[in-house]
Amino acid sequence: MTLAVVLFILAWTLAPPAQRYFVQRAQINGMRAQVNENNQALAAAKRELEMWRDPDYIASQARERLHFVLPGEREYIVTDGAEPEIQAPTTAVAKDIPSGLPWYSRLVASITETNAP
């Protein structure tokens, strides 16, 4: 019986420090994983920065993303063959705007009138 009481007291006194130890180990492992992810993201950003320092890469990106062409070149954009939808232009002209108002009041009046149903 005495041995059981001693083991119970020993377990009761060692449980909180052991729990804190395992919680801290889990936090440390989580932080290490986060540091590794951040280092990988930093390395990827450095690689991308090095690519953007190359004038040829910048020119290729301008051609691809912004459809820039050099003088004397022609750019052809191939579509899927479907007819483009042509929408009739919508004109919303405000009517009955008083002419004696300052320009900013006429502007606000034109916006509120054209949005009215």
C-alpha positions, 0 to 999 in steps of 0.5 A: 500500500505504501508503495502504491501511495509513493508511486501515486505521489511521484506520478502526481508530481511528475505529470505537469512537468512532463506535460509541459515538456511534450507541449513545448516539444510539439511547439518547437517542432511546429516552429521548425516546420514553419522556419523551413517553409519560410526558408523555402519561400525565401529561396523561391523569391530570391530565384524569382528576383534573379530571373527578373534581373535578366533583361531577356526574361523581362522582355519575354514576360512583357511579350507574354503578359502585356502583348508587347511587340518590338518595332517591325514585328506583328502579333497574331492572337489566335482565338478558339474560332468562336465568334466574339460577342458584340454588345451594343454600347449602352449610353446613359445620359442624364437629363434635366441637370440644372445648368447654374450649379457648379461642375461638381454638383452637376457631376454628382447629379449626373451620376445619381440620375443615371443610376436611378431605375 
